[in-house]
Amino acid sequence: MLFALAIVVAWSWLGGASLGTTLLRVIICAVIIQAGYFVLVYTMIARSAPTPADRLREAERKLSSPDVAEGEKLGSARRSLH
């Protein structure tokens, strides 16, 4: 990110842009880079396969849901403690 911003500063300086224009260009570039980074990380997380811990957590949620009969919850809990 710093390298890209340095290129924007150099490009602005070589182009004869004023300090205000250079600052505006740097801010816009930083915002675009940060937004792209956010979208990339979000996409990577959304596409990732569930881990064993995720599957275990989902199974525990199903056990504690009200759809499960009361005796079944107790029996499952006893089996998991052994």
N, C-alpha and C positions, 0 to 999 in steps of 0.2 A: 504494500500500500504506500509506504513511504517513497519507494522507488518511482511509482507511478505519479505521485504528487510532485516529486522532484522533476520529473520530465515535464509536467504541466508548468511548473515554475520556470524551467529553462526555456520552454517553448514560448511562454508569455514574455520573458525578458528579451529573448532574441527577436521576437516579433515587435518589440517596442511598446508593449502594453503598459498602461499605468499601473500603479500599485493597487488601486481599487479593483481594476479589471483582473489583475493577477490573483488577488485575494478571492474574488468572486469565482473565478475559474477553479481555484484550489478547493473551495468549499463545495462547489457543484460536483467536482470529481470525487471528493471524499464521500459525499452523500451517495453517489451512484455506486461506488465501490462497496460501501457498507450495506446498501440495499441488496446488491448482488450477492454479497457474502451471506446475508440473512436468508435469502431465497435458496441459495445452495445448501446451507446447513439444514434448513427446514425440509427441503426435498430429500436430502440424505436420511434424515430421521424418519420421514413419512414412508420411505421405501424400504427401510430396514426390516429384516425378518425378526419376528419375536424371539427373544432369548429364552433359555430355560426358566429364568426367574420370572419373565413375563407370563409364560404359560402356567407356572405354579401360582402366581398371583391371581390369574384368571380362574384357575380351578378353585382356589380358596374363596373367591367372590361367588362362584356358583354354589359352593357348599353353604355359604351364609345367606343366600338369597331366600326370600319367603316362599318360593315355589317348591322347595325341598321339604319333605315331611319332617316333623320334629324328631321322630325316632331315627330317621336316616341320618340327620345331622349328628346326633349323638353317637351313633355307631361309627360314622366316618371319622369323627374326632377321636374316638377311642383307638381306632386302628392306626391313625397317624401318630399317636404318641408312643407306640410300641416299637 
